[in-house]
Amino acid sequence: MLIVTRRPGERIMLGPDITVEVMEIAGNSVRIGIAAPRDLPVYREELWTSIKQENEAAAGAGADELPHRKPEPV
């Protein structure tokens, strides 16, 4: 893991097209801004973990265990 010290307004570049900027530091909280291409999903870790677990559960479920949707009328 790379650990860097940044002040508000300073940035970190992740390759040529992803920028992480420190927006504000208040007590134990840091606000960051992330500029990335629209086709690159950016998630908070807890949301990423939840999505990953749901995908793994769905991949391991049998067809009879998945929720059924009624077809939409044409």
C-alpha distance (Angstrom), angle and dihedral (degrees) to the residues before:
residue distance angle dihedral
M1 . . .
L2 3.77 . .
I3 3.80 113.2 .
V4 3.80 117.9 -163.3
T5 3.79 134.2 173.9
R6 3.79 115.8 -129.3
R7 3.80 134.0 172.4
P8 3.81 126.4 -146.1
G9 3.79 109.4 -69.1
E10 3.80 93.8 24.4
R11 3.79 120.4 116.3
I12 3.77 143.0 -150.6
M13 3.80 120.0 -149.2
L14 3.81 119.4 -143.7
G15 3.76 101.1 -167.0
P16 3.79 121.8 -44.1
D17 3.81 98.1 -52.3
I18 3.82 109.8 35.2
T19 3.80 121.7 77.7
V20 3.81 126.6 -178.4
E21 3.81 114.0 -164.8
V22 3.79 128.2 -171.4
M23 3.80 103.2 -129.2
E24 3.81 102.8 176.6
I25 3.78 141.3 -10.7
A26 3.81 117.5 -152.7
G27 3.80 119.1 167.9
N28 3.82 108.4 -58.3
S29 3.80 93.4 -12.4
V30 3.78 129.2 90.0
R31 3.81 122.4 -169.5
I32 3.77 114.3 -152.5
G33 3.78 132.9 -174.9
I34 3.78 121.7 -146.5
A35 3.79 122.9 -159.0
A36 3.80 110.8 -167.5
P37 3.80 137.8 146.6
R38 3.81 112.8 -77.5
D39 3.81 91.5 -119.2
L40 3.83 91.3 60.2
P41 3.80 111.0 84.6
V42 3.81 115.4 -138.3
Y43 3.83 117.3 -163.0
R44 3.78 137.6 173.3
E45 3.81 108.9 -111.1
E46 3.82 95.3 -112.1
L47 3.81 91.4 52.3
W48 3.82 91.9 46.4
T49 3.82 90.2 51.7
S50 3.80 91.6 49.8
I51 3.81 93.1 49.0
K52 3.81 91.1 47.1
Q53 3.81 92.2 51.4
E54 3.82 92.1 48.2
N55 3.80 91.1 49.5
E56 3.80 91.9 49.1
A57 3.82 91.0 48.7
A58 3.81 91.6 49.1
A59 3.81 92.0 47.3
G60 3.80 90.6 52.8
A61 3.81 95.8 44.3
G62 3.79 121.9 99.1
A63 3.79 119.2 -121.0
D64 3.81 90.9 -104.0
E65 3.83 90.5 56.6
L66 3.81 96.3 55.3
P67 3.80 121.1 94.3
H68 3.80 114.0 -99.9
R69 3.78 123.5 -132.8
K70 3.74 123.8 -156.6
P71 3.80 111.2 -121.8
E72 3.77 113.3 -107.0
P73 3.81 115.6 -115.3
V74 3.77 115.3 -103.2
